[in-house]
């Protein structure tokens, strides 16, 4: 979906409930917070709600489509503009999507969010925590940064955590438990309704029909286990002319993401039978995922609900090999639905991939497991749970 456009009725025309999402990023990058918002808005709109978005992205401004840009160049400008949007839209729910680096002046909008319920008595405040990192406020803000995040969680009518580990930590640190909900994110790249499956994808991509393709989707950072995967692919268990490693998507984040982990050097993959797709449009990434026999995601710190690459892989019904979550019960994935391996274990990863290559029954079992996981994490289900958290159960 490209826009919230067709979803949002004009304020004052439709008596159905309205939600105003507040996000720094919009239109979305693949897998970013804005991507989450646009998909959640579409799914909630499908349930009869009017959906609006307030964003600092000036290029997205289209009030007729329910997208309202707020200025952030001067102090308090975003606060004033957001209040104007709230006055026009008159939402039943104001839903802030918090990520530490998402806003130009995060402290201002966090403070506004805390005040909104008293300023707009008919609105409930929901906050989705995409992370619990502390925002930059001003030099030597110290403990105030932590206090601001905690206050946001405690003051919200509904606090939603994308990661169950974050929810448990927040509750333990005094954010509040009664209003805390764990609602994982869904896939941001999904196959078209009539994709034609693996054979059709390979035909379009000019890939050998008899190759065994191991895919990796995501930035090629050490923490994602990409070096472990490279070592595994060089082991004798995976030798043979039919083996291929396909690196799907961009190597690393945008160059202005200064604090992001850098990608591993290209030499990591020297001498391998490798296909590097580079950055591609979502529909092309979808085709590459569908073409894989298995997707390997050997995260060094284990699987978590924040891993968009995992959700996108299972959405395509592809068998997945990954590492177990570090805390039991924090990912809605059964032990028989994916192949779990130990972190930083190239030999174990190679053995798991070799088993999948040689056992068609195992491949079918894991493909079925991926489809089962995907069925539990559709955006329709996420919208249902979100509305229930708002206090509007279906």
C-alpha positions as CSV (number, residue, x, y, z in Angstrom):
1,X,0.0,0.0,0.0
2,X,1.5,3.4,-1.0
3,X,-0.7,5.7,1.1
4,X,-3.3,5.9,3.8
5,X,-5.2,8.0,1.2
6,X,-8.3,6.1,0.5
7,X,-8.7,5.0,4.1
8,X,-9.2,8.3,5.8
9,X,-12.6,10.1,5.7
10,X,-12.8,13.8,6.1
11,X,-13.1,15.0,9.7
12,X,-16.7,15.7,10.7
13,X,-18.3,13.6,7.9
14,X,-18.1,10.0,9.1
15,X,-19.3,9.2,12.6
16,X,-17.1,6.1,12.8
17,X,-14.2,6.0,15.2
18,X,-10.9,7.7,14.2
19,X,-7.3,7.1,15.1
20,X,-4.5,9.6,14.6
21,X,-1.1,8.0,14.2
22,X,2.0,10.2,15.1
23,X,5.2,9.1,13.5
24,X,8.5,10.8,12.5
25,X,9.1,8.7,9.4
26,X,6.7,8.8,6.4
27,X,6.4,7.7,3.7
28,X,7.9,4.5,4.9
29,X,11.3,2.9,4.3
30,X,11.0,-0.9,3.9
31,X,10.6,-2.3,7.3
32,X,10.8,1.0,9.1
33,X,8.3,2.5,11.6
34,X,6.5,4.3,8.8
35,X,6.0,1.0,7.0
36,X,4.5,-0.4,10.2
37,X,2.1,2.5,10.5
38,X,0.9,2.4,6.9
39,X,0.1,-1.3,7.1
40,X,-1.5,-1.1,10.5
41,X,-3.6,1.9,9.3
42,X,-4.8,-0.1,6.3
43,X,-5.8,-3.1,8.4
44,X,-7.6,-0.9,11.0
45,X,-9.3,1.1,8.2
46,X,-10.6,-2.2,6.9
47,X,-12.4,-2.6,10.2
48,X,-14.3,0.6,9.6
49,X,-12.1,3.2,11.3
50,X,-11.0,6.5,9.9
51,X,-7.2,6.6,9.9
52,X,-5.0,9.7,9.9
53,X,-1.2,10.2,10.1
54,X,0.7,13.2,11.5
55,X,4.3,13.1,10.4
56,X,7.4,15.3,10.4
57,X,8.0,14.3,6.8
58,X,7.1,17.4,4.8
59,X,7.0,15.6,1.5
60,X,4.1,13.4,2.7
61,X,1.6,16.2,3.3
62,X,-1.8,15.4,1.8
63,X,-4.6,16.3,4.2
64,X,-7.3,15.0,1.8
65,X,-5.6,11.6,2.1
66,X,-5.4,11.8,5.9
67,X,-1.7,12.5,5.9
68,X,-0.8,15.7,7.8
69,X,2.8,17.0,7.8
70,X,3.9,18.9,11.0
71,X,6.9,21.3,10.9
72,X,9.9,20.6,13.2
73,X,12.4,23.3,12.2
74,X,11.7,25.6,15.2
75,X,11.1,24.8,18.9
76,X,7.5,23.8,19.7
77,X,6.5,24.0,16.0
78,X,5.7,20.3,15.8
79,X,3.7,20.6,19.1
80,X,1.6,23.4,17.7
81,X,1.0,21.8,14.3
82,X,0.1,18.4,15.9
83,X,-2.4,20.1,18.2
84,X,-4.0,21.7,15.1
85,X,-4.2,18.3,13.4
86,X,-5.8,16.9,16.6
87,X,-8.3,19.7,16.6
88,X,-9.2,19.1,12.9
89,X,-9.4,15.3,13.1
90,X,-10.9,14.9,16.6
91,X,-9.6,11.4,17.0
92,X,-10.9,8.8,19.4
93,X,-7.4,7.5,19.8
94,X,-4.1,9.3,19.4
95,X,-1.4,6.6,18.7
96,X,2.2,7.7,19.0
97,X,4.8,5.4,17.5
98,X,7.9,5.8,19.7
99,X,11.4,5.1,18.4
100,X,14.3,7.0,20.1
101,X,15.7,8.6,16.9
102,X,12.5,9.1,15.0
103,X,11.7,12.7,15.8
104,X,13.7,15.9,15.4
105,X,12.7,17.0,18.9
106,X,11.5,13.9,20.7
107,X,11.1,15.5,24.1
108,X,8.5,17.9,22.7
109,X,6.2,15.3,21.2
110,X,6.7,13.0,24.2
111,X,5.6,15.8,26.4
112,X,2.7,16.7,24.2
113,X,1.5,13.0,24.2
114,X,1.4,13.0,27.9
115,X,-0.8,16.2,27.9
116,X,-3.1,15.2,25.1
117,X,-5.7,13.3,27.2
118,X,-6.2,16.4,29.3
119,X,-6.3,18.7,26.3
120,X,-8.6,16.4,24.3
121,X,-10.9,14.8,26.8
122,X,-12.5,12.4,24.2
123,X,-9.1,10.9,23.1
124,X,-7.3,8.0,24.5
125,X,-3.5,7.8,24.2
126,X,-1.8,4.7,22.8
127,X,2.0,4.4,22.5
128,X,3.7,1.7,20.5
129,X,7.3,1.3,21.7
130,X,9.4,0.1,18.8
131,X,12.4,0.3,21.2
132,X,13.1,1.5,24.7
133,X,16.2,3.5,23.9
134,X,16.5,6.9,25.5
135,X,16.0,9.9,23.2
136,X,18.4,12.8,22.8
137,X,17.0,15.8,24.6
138,X,19.8,18.2,25.3
139,X,23.4,18.0,26.6
140,X,23.7,16.4,30.0
141,X,20.0,15.5,30.2
142,X,21.1,12.5,32.2
143,X,18.4,10.7,34.0
144,X,15.7,12.9,32.5
145,X,15.9,10.9,29.3
146,X,15.1,7.7,31.1
147,X,12.4,9.4,33.1
148,X,10.7,10.7,29.9
149,X,10.4,7.3,28.4
150,X,9.1,5.8,31.6
151,X,6.6,8.6,32.0
152,X,5.4,8.0,28.5
153,X,4.7,4.4,29.2
154,X,3.0,5.0,32.6
155,X,0.9,7.9,31.3
156,X,-0.5,6.1,28.2
157,X,-3.9,4.5,28.3
158,X,-2.5,1.8,26.2
159,X,1.2,0.8,26.0
160,X,2.1,-1.6,23.1
161,X,5.5,-3.2,22.9
162,X,6.6,-4.8,19.6
163,X,9.1,-7.0,21.6
164,X,8.0,-9.0,24.6
165,X,11.5,-8.6,26.0
166,X,10.9,-4.9,26.0
167,X,7.5,-5.3,27.6
168,X,8.9,-7.4,30.5
169,X,11.7,-5.0,31.0
170,X,9.3,-2.0,31.0
171,X,7.0,-3.6,33.6
172,X,10.0,-4.5,35.8
173,X,11.3,-0.9,35.6
174,X,8.0,0.7,36.6
175,X,6.4,1.7,33.3
176,X,3.1,0.1,34.4
177,X,1.7,-3.4,33.8
178,X,-2.1,-2.9,33.6
179,X,-1.9,-1.0,30.3
180,X,1.0,-3.1,28.8
181,X,0.4,-5.2,25.7
182,X,2.7,-7.3,23.5
183,X,1.7,-7.0,19.9
184,X,4.5,-8.1,17.5
185,X,4.9,-6.5,14.1
186,X,3.9,-8.2,10.9
187,X,5.6,-8.6,7.6
188,X,6.4,-5.6,5.5
189,X,7.0,-7.5,2.3
190,X,4.3,-10.0,1.4
191,X,3.9,-12.2,-1.7
192,X,1.2,-11.2,-4.2
193,X,-2.0,-13.2,-4.2
194,X,-0.9,-15.1,-7.3
195,X,2.8,-15.3,-7.1
196,X,3.2,-18.7,-8.8
197,X,5.6,-20.0,-6.1
198,X,9.3,-21.0,-6.3
199,X,9.3,-22.3,-9.8
200,X,7.7,-19.2,-11.3
201,X,10.0,-16.9,-9.2
202,X,13.1,-18.7,-10.5
203,X,11.9,-18.5,-14.1
204,X,11.5,-14.7,-13.9
205,X,14.9,-14.3,-12.1
206,X,16.7,-16.6,-14.6
207,X,17.8,-19.0,-11.8
208,X,18.6,-22.7,-12.3
209,X,15.5,-24.8,-11.4
210,X,17.7,-27.5,-9.7
211,X,20.0,-25.2,-7.7
212,X,19.7,-25.3,-3.9
213,X,19.4,-21.7,-2.8
214,X,20.1,-20.4,0.7
215,X,18.8,-16.9,1.1
216,X,19.8,-14.2,3.6
217,X,17.6,-11.1,3.9
218,X,18.7,-8.0,5.8
219,X,21.6,-5.8,6.4
220,X,24.9,-7.7,6.3
221,X,26.0,-6.9,9.8
222,X,28.0,-9.1,12.1
223,X,25.2,-9.2,14.7
224,X,22.9,-10.8,12.1
225,X,25.2,-13.8,11.9
226,X,26.2,-13.2,8.3
227,X,29.9,-14.2,9.0
228,X,28.7,-17.4,10.6
229,X,26.6,-18.1,7.5
230,X,29.6,-17.4,5.2
231,X,31.7,-19.9,7.2
232,X,28.9,-22.5,7.1
233,X,28.5,-22.2,3.4
234,X,32.2,-23.1,3.0
235,X,32.0,-26.3,5.0
236,X,32.2,-29.6,3.1
237,X,28.6,-30.5,4.0
238,X,27.4,-27.8,1.7
239,X,29.8,-28.3,-1.1
240,X,28.6,-28.9,-4.6
241,X,28.0,-26.9,-7.8
242,X,24.3,-26.6,-7.2
243,X,24.7,-24.6,-3.9
244,X,24.0,-20.9,-4.0
245,X,24.0,-18.2,-1.4
246,X,21.7,-15.2,-2.3
247,X,22.1,-12.0,-0.3
248,X,18.8,-10.2,-0.7
249,X,18.5,-6.4,-0.3
250,X,20.9,-3.6,0.6
251,X,24.2,-4.4,2.3
252,X,23.7,-1.7,5.0
253,X,21.5,1.2,6.1
254,X,21.6,4.6,4.6
255,X,24.9,6.4,5.0
256,X,23.4,9.0,7.3
257,X,22.6,6.4,9.9
258,X,25.8,7.2,11.7
259,X,25.2,5.0,14.8
260,X,24.2,1.9,12.8
261,X,26.4,-1.2,12.8
262,X,28.5,-1.2,9.6
263,X,28.1,-4.1,7.1
264,X,30.8,-6.8,7.0
265,X,33.4,-6.3,4.2
266,X,32.7,-7.8,0.8
267,X,35.7,-10.1,1.3
268,X,33.6,-12.1,3.7
269,X,32.1,-13.8,0.7
270,X,35.2,-14.3,-1.4
271,X,35.3,-17.6,-3.4
272,X,31.6,-18.4,-2.9
273,X,28.9,-19.1,-5.4
274,X,27.1,-15.9,-4.6
275,X,24.2,-13.8,-5.9
276,X,24.0,-10.3,-4.5
277,X,20.7,-8.7,-5.4
278,X,21.5,-5.2,-4.0
279,X,18.8,-2.9,-2.9
280,X,15.5,-3.7,-4.7
281,X,11.9,-2.7,-4.7
282,X,9.6,-4.7,-2.4
283,X,8.0,-6.7,-5.2
284,X,11.5,-7.8,-6.4
285,X,12.6,-8.7,-2.9
286,X,9.4,-10.8,-2.6
287,X,10.4,-12.7,-5.8
288,X,13.8,-13.4,-4.5
289,X,12.5,-14.7,-1.1
290,X,10.0,-16.9,-3.0
291,X,12.9,-18.4,-5.1
292,X,14.8,-19.6,-2.0
293,X,14.8,-23.2,-0.8
294,X,15.6,-22.0,2.7
295,X,16.3,-18.7,4.4
296,X,19.2,-18.6,7.0
297,X,19.0,-15.9,9.7
298,X,21.6,-17.0,12.4
299,X,21.3,-13.9,14.6
300,X,24.0,-13.8,17.2
301,X,21.7,-12.5,19.9
302,X,18.8,-14.8,19.0
303,X,15.5,-14.4,17.3
304,X,13.2,-11.6,18.6
305,X,9.8,-10.2,17.6
306,X,11.6,-7.2,16.2
307,X,13.2,-9.2,13.4
308,X,11.4,-8.0,10.3
309,X,13.6,-10.2,8.0
310,X,12.2,-13.3,9.8
311,X,8.6,-12.2,9.5
312,X,9.1,-11.4,5.8
313,X,10.7,-14.9,5.2
314,X,7.9,-16.8,6.9
315,X,5.3,-14.7,5.0
316,X,6.6,-16.3,1.9
317,X,6.2,-19.8,3.2
318,X,10.0,-20.5,3.0
319,X,11.7,-22.9,5.5
320,X,13.8,-20.8,8.0
321,X,16.9,-21.7,10.0
322,X,17.6,-19.2,12.8
323,X,18.8,-19.0,16.4
324,X,16.5,-19.4,19.4
325,X,15.2,-16.4,21.3
326,X,17.4,-15.5,24.3
327,X,14.3,-15.5,26.6
328,X,11.8,-18.3,26.4
329,X,8.2,-17.2,25.6
330,X,9.2,-13.9,23.9
331,X,8.6,-15.1,20.3
332,X,5.4,-16.7,19.1
333,X,7.2,-19.5,17.2
334,X,7.0,-23.2,17.9
335,X,10.1,-25.4,18.1
336,X,8.8,-27.5,15.2
337,X,8.0,-24.6,13.0
338,X,11.6,-23.4,12.3
339,X,15.0,-25.1,12.6
340,X,16.8,-23.6,15.6
341,X,20.6,-23.6,15.8
342,X,23.0,-22.3,18.4
343,X,24.4,-18.8,17.9
344,X,27.9,-18.5,16.4
345,X,28.0,-22.1,15.4
346,X,28.9,-22.5,11.7
347,X,29.1,-26.3,11.9
348,X,25.6,-26.6,13.5
349,X,24.2,-24.2,10.9
350,X,25.8,-26.1,8.0
351,X,24.4,-29.4,9.4
352,X,20.9,-27.9,9.6
353,X,21.1,-26.6,6.1
354,X,22.4,-29.9,4.8
355,X,19.6,-31.8,6.5
356,X,17.0,-29.5,4.8
357,X,18.7,-29.9,1.4
358,X,18.7,-33.7,1.7
359,X,15.3,-34.3,3.3
360,X,12.2,-33.2,1.3
361,X,9.9,-34.1,4.2
362,X,11.8,-31.8,6.5
363,X,11.6,-29.0,3.9
364,X,7.8,-29.5,3.7
365,X,7.5,-29.5,7.5
366,X,9.4,-26.2,7.9
367,X,7.5,-24.6,5.0
368,X,4.3,-25.5,6.7
369,X,5.7,-24.1,9.9
370,X,6.5,-20.8,8.2
371,X,2.9,-20.6,6.9
372,X,1.5,-21.3,10.4
373,X,3.7,-18.5,11.9
374,X,2.6,-16.1,9.2
375,X,-1.1,-16.9,9.8
376,X,-0.7,-15.8,13.4
377,X,1.0,-12.5,12.4
378,X,-1.2,-11.1,9.7
379,X,-1.9,-7.4,9.8
380,X,-5.6,-8.2,10.1
381,X,-4.8,-10.0,13.4
382,X,-2.5,-7.2,14.5
383,X,-5.3,-4.7,13.9
384,X,-7.7,-6.8,15.8
385,X,-5.4,-7.0,18.8
386,X,-4.6,-3.3,18.6
387,X,-8.3,-2.3,18.6
388,X,-8.9,-4.6,21.5
389,X,-6.0,-2.8,23.4
390,X,-7.7,0.5,22.5
391,X,-10.8,-0.8,24.2
392,X,-12.7,-1.6,21.0
393,X,-12.8,-5.4,20.8
394,X,-14.3,-6.9,17.7
